[in-house]
Structure formats: C-alpha cells, structure tokens
Amino acid sequence: MSDRITHILLIDDDPVFRLGLRTALQAFQDLLVVAEADTGTEARSRLGALEGTKSVDVAILELALGEPNSREQITLSGLPLCQGLRREYPNLPILLLTRESKPTVLAAAQALGVNGYCPKGVAIATIVEAIGQITKGQSYWQTLSSLPTVSYKAAGFAPWYQQWRNSGFQQFEAALVQVNSQLQNPGLSNWDWLFWTGRRRELLVARWLADQLLPASIILVEPSRESSLVPMPKPETSLTVAPRAQSQLSPKAPLLERRVERTMVKLQSGLSNLSGVPLELDILQVEKRAELLGLVFQTFEALIEDLRLSQVTPEQLPHKQQLILKDLWEASVTDFFGKYYTLYTENTQLEVVTILVGNYPIVKKEIIDKIPLVIDLLYHRLFDSSLIIDNVSYPAHTPEAIQRSELILDNLIIQIANGVIQPLLNQLADVESIKVNFYHQNLMSSREIARFRNNLSWRYRQDKLFGEPQAIFESRYDLFILTDTGIKQTSIYAPRRRELERLRGFQLAVTLAYELRDALSPRVQAAVTWIGNGVVYLLTQVFGKSIGLVVRGVIQGIGSSVQEARFGKNPGRGK
C-alpha cells in the first residue's frame, strides 16, 4: 500500500462485525474507516456528506442487507445498491465482503462493475490485499472460477420510459448539488441550516423511493454448466485482533497521527449541538470549534505518550489524575489562544492566557471534577485494562470495551473544550476582537452574548439541583459524544452508590421525591383507573339506561299523539 491514507466506507447491517473490522484495520496506518452505514440509503447519505470534505477511496459492502430470515430477498436487495453506487459514483471502487456465496448473485455483482470479492471469515491480510488491488484500478476475483453470463435487459420498457426516468433522476442530482452548495456556506444562519438539511433529507428519501418504484432494469442470469465456485480453503485466521503481550504498561505506543486523522473525520462530519443541552462550545465559529476539539484530542494523546515514557505505575495513576486533567486543560488553553495572545482595551494590556488560566479553580469545580470515568479510560489506554460495562468485565481489545472507551474519550474532549471557553465567557465575553475572531456570527451582539451566558448559568443550576441527583439516583452518567451528524448526548449505566450516600439538602430531597413518586405512582394510577372504570359504569349502565328509558317513553308518547291526530281519534268528536 502507498503512504497515502485510503479512506473506507463500510456498509454492513451487523454493528458488531463493523466494529471488529474497523478495529482490525486500525493496525494498518494507511487504512482508515471514515464512515459506516447499515442501509443503502444511509450509505448514500454518508457519501454525500463526505463529498465536500473527505473523499471515500473504497466502499466495502455486504450484499445481504436486511432480514436474515429472507435470504433470497436479501441477496437481490444488495444488487440495486451496487448498481446505484456505480451510477452515482462511477470512480468509487467497490469490494464485496459478504456472507453471500451463490455464483449467479456474485456474477450479477461482477457484471454491475463491482471490483472485488472476499467471503466473510477470511484473514485480515486478504482483505487488505484486496483493498490495495482494487484501489490501484485492478480487480480482485481470484477466488472465483468461471461465472455464469449475466446480462441486463430493460424488461420490455419502452425507450421513452428510460428517457423519462433518467431525466427525473438528473433533476434529483441537480437539486442535491444545489442543496450541498448551500450547506457548505460558512455564513449560513441556524434557521437556514435547518431548512437546507431538511431539504436534503427530503431529496434523498424521494430519490430512494423513485429508485424502488421505477426500476431501471431487471437482472437476467443466463445459466451455465460451469457456474460453481471453486472450493475455498478454510481461512487460517479469522477477522480478529491478536491481544497484546501481557505487561504492566502497554508496550505499544498509540499511533498519534492515526488517531488525529480519525478524530478529524468525525469533526468534519458535523459539529452542530444536537444534544438539546447548551454548551460553551456553541458560541464558537464552526472552524474554531473543530480546531479546539482537535487540539484537545492531540494534547490528550501527547499526555498519554508522556505517561508511557515516564513509566507510571497503576498505583501512581489515581494520585496523578487531577494533575493530568489540569495539564490537559492548561495546555489546551495555551495552544488554542496562543501563549502570548495580548489584548489592548482602553490603554490596558491584557494577557489572555494568564487571565484564563487564573480561573482554573472555577473550571475545576464546575466542569473538570464532574467528568466521569477518566481513571477507567487512563487504565484502559495505558495498561490495557478491562472495562466494566453493565456489570460485565470486557477485555481491552473487545469491541464492547473499545466502543465504551471511545464514548468516554469523546465526552472528555468535549468537556475540556467547554472548560477552555468557560473562563473566556466569564472574563472577556464582550471584547470586540474576541467576538470577531472566535464567536459565531449569530452570537456577537451584547444582547445575544448575555442571553447565551444566562442559558448556560440556568443549565448549571438546573443540573446541580435536579439533573445530577436524578442521574446519581438512576445509576447513570450522561455523556456528550461525537457522531457523524454532530454532538449528541447518551447515557450509560454505572454504579453510583457512594455518591448517593453523600447527597445532602435539596439534592437529597430530589431523590426522595423521585422515590416517593415511584412508590405512589402505581397505586395512584390503579386508584384513578378504578375510579374511572366506576364512573364509566355509572354513566353507561345506570344513567345511560335511565336516560334511554326516558327518551324512549317520550318518543313513544310523541308517536302515539301523531298517530291519533293522523286518524282523527279525538275523544271529543264521538259525542
């Protein structure tokens, strides 16, 4: 493989397999999974999102996307995806890494222009070889013998149908190009961004529906006597990552450049705050937000490497945790603003970094001390320690442990970045040069800054009084994570009994209120249900029948009077 990093899109509906393959590929510095998808629609969406930022060099695809109980339907559903990718991205190499092994289906995929094929279960070295070969413009079908002939016919469709369909899809593509160009505008307001992202989703869904309802062609497989696969030898190794040698300190240093590259891909995919919780980061320009988060990540990796070189022991690590976080925060502040960044206001010289670093006690109390599971992450990174997930211990190199460590690290990066911006908002929020260089254009007026700070202040009060005791009582941590679409919030289970025992005052009252609600809610609900059923019975069975009898008597009386008047049966006239 060349020195250039090959960016990979992984399309598979099995999240465990995706995580295992991504982990295995991490051992190769020139391979990087930049996006994942479990459906064809999501794959197209990922490609569209990365088109303007990070190009995809190869797509690894599972043909059998769908319900595992309908095998024949699964197989045929993967072929239109191959056809669509080949039509929309003609220069994108496609490698099948699939459990499908039927010769006719594989032949159809090859006829569609798929560049290579590997069965699931082969050694990771084979997959890497196939990726390298197809990215060089070659094919990788050595494991197959002569395949049946496959042809594509229009299934009797008239030429006007094909022209009409092609014209419609060209309009889809033109509209998507326009929408993507609007989304790349750095000066886009929040309302405009919401409008254009919604418009893009509508176009993608409409294009997918049109592709399903208006098929371009039908695959006709011509049978062949020699349409069988060559028996494949049993792979010597499966798609797993060999554990590292047992030692106190993990001997293999992390690949800093590799991790920075992967994080930058996530940062470029979207930085909108989708958590619904106000964050200090929200005030920054998008470019500055990505710069700060990337800088915090690089600083953390450098600290990890320094700890490795210093031969820190597991016994020393808990005592160094606060110093590590302080160094991480201070280094991030210094690097982001510049060590000698100076402001001149009203004949006053302000050393920005000195002012911000002096606010460490406040940042420590409000943000840094509340970052959860930092010591678990350090043990995991430095000593390959297992992680406890839902009361189950997972070894360091299992997919579950890797995924959990990524969640903890994402939250650490985001919270440290919030800590970098918090003293800026407290001390230098309305300085004009700060606003011009760092703030989002919609948050530059004094009124918007005051509103932004008030929202943050209210969020901290609400969390302290209600959010934290509720999370402790429910044995969970709320983490901010980086996703392909933006910053989101997720919750993970963690025992917090000691913290629950230390709650006092109003926070303890909140937990007691939740406990009382949990105790009374089923009983109150049962009582309300019983009373409601009684009211319904009275209204339907007692009052309803009584009213019905009265109404029926009235109707009968009216009917008798009408009948007597009709036939002249008046008692006075007979005399």
ZAMARGU-4260 file (C-alpha; in steps of 0.2 Angstrom, whole numbers, plus 5000, padded with zeros to 4 digits):
<rodrens>
0) 5000/5000/5000 | 5006/5018/4997 | 5009/5031/5010 | 4993/5039/5006 | 4979/5035/5018
5) 4965/5025/5010 | 4948/5031/5016 | 4935/5017/5018 | 4916/5017/5018 | 4909/5002/5027
10) 4892/4996/5023 | 4885/4982/5034 | 4870/4979/5044 | 4879/4970/5058 | 4886/4983/5070
15) 4897/4970/5079 | 4906/4965/5063 | 4908/4983/5058 | 4917/4987/5074 | 4928/4971/5073
20) 4933/4976/5055 | 4936/4994/5060 | 4947/4988/5074 | 4957/4976/5064 | 4960/4989/5051
25) 4967/5001/5064 | 4983/4991/5064 | 4987/4997/5046 | 4992/5016/5046 | 4987/5018/5028
30) 4969/5012/5030 | 4955/5022/5039 | 4936/5019/5040 | 4929/5037/5039 | 4911/5032/5038
35) 4899/5017/5041 | 4881/5013/5036 | 4869/4999/5038 | 4857/5003/5024 | 4859/5008/5006
40) 4850/5025/5010 | 4862/5028/5024 | 4877/5024/5013 | 4872/5037/5000 | 4869/5050/5014
45) 4887/5047/5021 | 4894/5048/5004 | 4885/5065/5001 | 4891/5072/5017 | 4909/5067/5014
50) 4909/5073/4996 | 4914/5090/5000 | 4926/5087/5014 | 4934/5069/5014 | 4934/5059/4998
55) 4930/5040/5000 | 4943/5029/4991 | 4934/5012/4993 | 4917/5005/4998 | 4916/4988/5007
60) 4899/4981/5005 | 4889/4967/5012 | 4876/4961/4999 | 4864/4953/5012 | 4857/4969/5019
65) 4840/4965/5028 | 4831/4952/5037 | 4841/4936/5040 | 4826/4925/5038 | 4823/4930/5020
70) 4839/4925/5011 | 4834/4926/4993 | 4826/4943/4995 | 4841/4949/5005 | 4853/4944/4991
75) 4843/4953/4977 | 4841/4969/4988 | 4860/4972/4988 | 4862/4972/4969 | 4852/4988/4966
80) 4863/4996/4979 | 4879/4991/4969 | 4870/4997/4953 | 4866/5014/4961 | 4883/5017/4968
85) 4891/5013/4951 | 4879/5025/4943 | 4881/5039/4955 | 4900/5037/4959 | 4907/5028/4944
90) 4925/5031/4951 | 4922/5023/4968 | 4929/5005/4969 | 4918/4993/4977 | 4924/4977/4987
95) 4911/4964/4992 | 4915/4957/5009 | 4899/4946/5011 | 4892/4930/5018 | 4883/4928/5001
100) 4891/4914/4990 | 4879/4910/4976 | 4888/4910/4959 | 4874/4918/4950 | 4872/4933/4963
105) 4891/4936/4963 | 4891/4935/4944 | 4877/4948/4944 | 4888/4959/4955 | 4903/4957/4944
110) 4893/4962/4929 | 4887/4978/4938 | 4905/4983/4939 | 4910/4978/4957 | 4928/4977/4958
115) 4932/4963/4970 | 4925/4950/4982 | 4930/4942/4998 | 4920/4930/5008 | 4917/4934/5027
120) 4929/4925/5038 | 4945/4927/5028 | 4961/4934/5036 | 4963/4952/5038 | 4978/4952/5027
125) 4967/4945/5012 | 4955/4960/5015 | 4970/4972/5015 | 4977/4964/4999 | 4960/4966/4990
130) 4958/4984/4995 | 4976/4988/4989 | 4972/4979/4972 | 4956/4987/4968 | 4962/5005/4973
135) 4975/5003/4960 | 4962/5000/4947 | 4963/4981/4947 | 4950/4968/4951 | 4951/4955/4965
140) 4940/4940/4959 | 4954/4927/4961 | 4944/4916/4972 | 4930/4913/4959 | 4930/4901/4944
145) 4921/4905/4928 | 4905/4914/4932 | 4888/4912/4923 | 4885/4925/4910 | 4874/4939/4916
150) 4865/4952/4905 | 4854/4967/4909 | 4838/4970/4899 | 4825/4983/4900 | 4811/4971/4904
155) 4801/4977/4889 | 4802/4995/4894 | 4800/5007/4880 | 4814/5020/4876 | 4803/5034/4882
160) 4802/5026/4899 | 4821/5026/4901 | 4822/5044/4895 | 4809/5049/4907 | 4817/5040/4921
165) 4834/5047/4918 | 4828/5065/4916 | 4819/5063/4933 | 4835/5057/4942 | 4845/5071/4934
170) 4834/5083/4942 | 4836/5074/4958 | 4855/5076/4956 | 4854/5094/4951 | 4844/5098/4966
175) 4856/5089/4978 | 4871/5098/4971 | 4862/5115/4974 | 4857/5110/4992 | 4875/5104/4996
180) 4882/5120/4990 | 4871/5130/5001 | 4876/5119/5016 | 4894/5122/5013 | 4891/5141/5015
185) 4900/5146/5031 | 4889/5161/5034 | 4873/5151/5035 | 4861/5155/5049 | 4854/5142/5060
190) 4837/5143/5053 | 4844/5142/5035 | 4854/5127/5040 | 4839/5118/5047 | 4829/5122/5031
195) 4843/5115/5019 | 4847/5100/5029 | 4828/5095/5029 | 4828/5099/5011 | 4842/5087/5008
200) 4834/5073/5018 | 4818/5075/5008 | 4828/5074/4992 | 4837/5058/4997 | 4821/5050/5003
205) 4812/5054/4987 | 4827/5048/4976 | 4827/5032/4985 | 4808/5029/4983 | 4809/5033/4965
210) 4823/5021/4963 | 4812/5007/4971 | 4796/5012/4961 | 4804/5015/4944 | 4817/5001/4942
215) 4830/5004/4928 | 4832/4986/4923 | 4829/4968/4928 | 4844/4956/4930 | 4843/4941/4919
220) 4855/4927/4923 | 4859/4915/4909 | 4863/4898/4917 | 4879/4890/4914 | 4885/4872/4916
225) 4901/4879/4925 | 4893/4890/4937 | 4900/4884/4953 | 4913/4892/4965 | 4930/4884/4967
230) 4930/4876/4984 | 4938/4889/4995 | 4951/4883/5008 | 4947/4886/5026 | 4955/4903/5032
235) 4969/4901/5043 | 4964/4916/5054 | 4948/4924/5057 | 4944/4943/5057 | 4951/4946/5075
240) 4964/4956/5083 | 4978/4947/5092 | 4979/4953/5110 | 4995/4962/5116 | 5008/4953/5126
245) 5004/4954/5145 | 5014/4968/5154 | 5011/4981/5167 | 5012/4995/5154 | 5006/4993/5137
250) 5022/4992/5127 | 5015/4998/5110 | 5013/5017/5110 | 4997/5024/5101 | 4998/5030/5083
255) 4996/5049/5086 | 4994/5053/5068 | 4981/5039/5065 | 4970/5044/5080 | 4971/5063/5075
260) 4966/5058/5057 | 4951/5048/5063 | 4945/5061/5075 | 4946/5075/5062 | 4935/5064/5051
265) 4922/5064/5064 | 4924/5083/5067 | 4922/5087/5049 | 4906/5077/5048 | 4896/5088/5059
270) 4898/5099/5074 | 4880/5105/5077 | 4875/5103/5095 | 4860/5090/5094 | 4860/5086/5112
275) 4847/5099/5117 | 4859/5105/5131 | 4868/5122/5130 | 4887/5120/5129 | 4900/5133/5130
280) 4907/5127/5113 | 4891/5133/5104 | 4897/5151/5104 | 4912/5147/5093 | 4913/5148/5074
285) 4912/5130/5067 | 4930/5131/5061 | 4936/5136/5078 | 4925/5123/5086 | 4934/5109/5076
290) 4951/5117/5079 | 4948/5117/5098 | 4941/5099/5099 | 4955/5093/5088 | 4968/5102/5098
295) 4961/5094/5115 | 4962/5077/5107 | 4980/5079/5101 | 4985/5086/5118 | 4977/5071/5127
300) 4986/5059/5116 | 5003/5068/5119 | 5000/5066/5138 | 4996/5048/5136 | 5013/5046/5127
305) 5022/5056/5141 | 5014/5045/5154 | 5021/5029/5144 | 5038/5036/5143 | 5038/5041/5162
310) 5034/5023/5166 | 5020/5027/5178 | 5013/5013/5188 | 4995/5008/5191 | 4997/5013/5209
315) 5003/5031/5205 | 4989/5034/5192 | 4974/5039/5204 | 4985/5052/5213 | 4990/5059/5196
320) 4973/5061/5189 | 4969/5079/5194 | 4987/5084/5188 | 4984/5076/5171 | 4967/5084/5169
325) 4974/5101/5174 | 4989/5099/5162 | 4977/5094/5148 | 4966/5110/5151 | 4980/5122/5153
330) 4989/5116/5138 | 4973/5117/5128 | 4970/5135/5133 | 4988/5140/5129 | 4989/5132/5112
335) 4971/5137/5107 | 4973/5156/5111 | 4992/5157/5109 | 5004/5159/5124 | 5007/5177/5121
340) 4990/5182/5115 | 4988/5200/5121 | 4973/5212/5120 | 4973/5231/5121 | 4957/5239/5128
345) 4956/5257/5134 | 4975/5258/5136 | 4975/5242/5146 | 4986/5227/5141 | 4978/5210/5144
350) 4987/5194/5144 | 4973/5182/5138 | 4981/5165/5143 | 4986/5172/5160 | 4969/5178/5164
355) 4960/5162/5158 | 4972/5150/5167 | 4969/5160/5183 | 4951/5154/5183 | 4956/5136/5185
360) 4948/5133/5202 | 4931/5138/5195 | 4933/5127/5179 | 4939/5113/5190 | 4923/5114/5201
365) 4910/5117/5188 | 4917/5105/5174 | 4933/5095/5176 | 4929/5087/5193 | 4912/5081/5185
370) 4920/5072/5170 | 4916/5054/5173 | 4926/5038/5171 | 4943/5047/5167 | 4953/5035/5178
375) 4945/5020/5169 | 4950/5027/5152 | 4968/5030/5158 | 4970/5012/5165 | 4962/5006/5148
380) 4974/5016/5137 | 4990/5014/5147 | 4988/4996/5154 | 4976/4988/5143 | 4964/4986/5157
385) 4947/4979/5155 | 4931/4990/5156 | 4916/4986/5166 | 4900/4988/5156 | 4883/4984/5163
390) 4892/4975/5177 | 4901/4964/5165 | 4920/4965/5163 | 4926/4966/5144 | 4944/4964/5140
395) 4953/4979/5132 | 4953/4973/5114 | 4935/4968/5113 | 4923/4978/5103 | 4912/4982/5118
400) 4927/4989/5128 | 4934/4999/5113 | 4917/5007/5110 | 4915/5012/5128 | 4932/5019/5129
405) 4928/5030/5113 | 4912/5036/5122 | 4922/5041/5137 | 4935/5050/5127 | 4923/5059/5117
410) 4915/5066/5132 | 4932/5071/5140 | 4937/5080/5124 | 4920/5090/5123 | 4920/5094/5142
415) 4938/5100/5142 | 4934/5111/5127 | 4919/5118/5136 | 4931/5122/5151 | 4943/5131/5139
420) 4929/5143/5134 | 4920/5145/5151 | 4933/5157/5158 | 4933/5167/5141 | 4914/5170/5143
425) 4916/5174/5162 | 4931/5187/5159 | 4932/5193/5141 | 4915/5189/5134 | 4911/5206/5126
430) 4928/5211/5120 | 4926/5215/5102 | 4942/5207/5095 | 4937/5191/5104 | 4920/5191/5096
435) 4927/5194/5079 | 4940/5181/5080 | 4931/5167/5089 | 4912/5169/5090 | 4898/5163/5078
440) 4891/5177/5068 | 4874/5175/5076 | 4880/5177/5094 | 4891/5193/5093 | 4879/5206/5099
445) 4880/5210/5118 | 4861/5205/5120 | 4864/5188/5112 | 4880/5185/5122 | 4870/5190/5138
450) 4856/5178/5133 | 4869/5164/5129 | 4878/5166/5146 | 4861/5166/5155 | 4856/5150/5147
455) 4872/5142/5152 | 4870/5148/5170 | 4852/5142/5171 | 4858/5125/5164 | 4871/5123/5178
460) 4859/5127/5191 | 4846/5115/5185 | 4859/5101/5183 | 4866/5104/5201 | 4848/5104/5209
465) 4839/5091/5198 | 4850/5083/5184 | 4864/5077/5195 | 4854/5069/5209 | 4842/5061/5197
470) 4857/5054/5187 | 4865/5048/5203 | 4849/5040/5209 | 4846/5032/5192 | 4864/5025/5192
475) 4869/5033/5176 | 4881/5045/5168 | 4876/5057/5154 | 4890/5058/5141 | 4892/5070/5126
480) 4898/5061/5111 | 4904/5065/5093 | 4894/5057/5079 | 4893/5059/5060 | 4880/5072/5062
485) 4885/5082/5077 | 4887/5082/5096 | 4874/5071/5104 | 4871/5065/5122 | 4869/5047/5128
490) 4868/5039/5145 | 4877/5024/5151 | 4875/5013/5167 | 4887/5015/5181 | 4885/5011/5200
495) 4885/5027/5210 | 4880/5021/5227 | 4894/5031/5236 | 4888/5047/5228 | 4870/5044/5233
500) 4875/5042/5251 | 4884/5058/5251 | 4869/5068/5244 | 4863/5081/5256 | 4850/5095/5257
505) 4839/5099/5242 | 4848/5086/5231 | 4844/5073/5244 | 4826/5079/5244 | 4825/5077/5225
510) 4830/5059/5226 | 4817/5056/5240 | 4804/5064/5229 | 4808/5053/5214 | 4807/5038/5226
515) 4791/5043/5233 | 4784/5046/5215 | 4790/5028/5210 | 4781/5021/5226 | 4765/5031/5224
520) 4763/5031/5205 | 4757/5013/5203 | 4745/5015/5217 | 4738/5031/5211 | 4737/5025/5194
525) 4727/5010/5200 | 4716/5020/5210 | 4712/5033/5196 | 4709/5018/5184 | 4697/5010/5197
530) 4688/5027/5199 | 4687/5030/5180 | 4680/5012/5177 | 4667/5016/5191 | 4662/5032/5183
535) 4661/5024/5166 | 4650/5011/5173 | 4638/5023/5181 | 4637/5034/5165 | 4634/5019/5154
540) 4624/5007/5164 | 4614/5017/5176 | 4612/5035/5169 | 4613/5029/5151 | 4600/5016/5153
545) 4589/5028/5163 | 4590/5042/5150 | 4587/5029/5137 | 4571/5023/5145 | 4565/5041/5147
550) 4569/5046/5129 | 4561/5030/5123 | 4545/5034/5133 | 4545/5052/5126 | 4547/5045/5108
555) 4533/5033/5111 | 4521/5046/5118 | 4525/5058/5103 | 4522/5043/5091 | 4505/5039/5099
560) 4500/5058/5098 | 4505/5059/5080 | 4495/5043/5076 | 4479/5049/5085 | 4480/5065/5076
565) 4483/5057/5059 | 4467/5045/5060 | 4456/5058/5069 | 4454/5048/5085 | 4449/5063/5096
570) 4438/5058/5110 | 4428/5074/5110 | 4422/5071/5092 | 4412/5055/5096 | 4400/5063/5107
</rodrens>
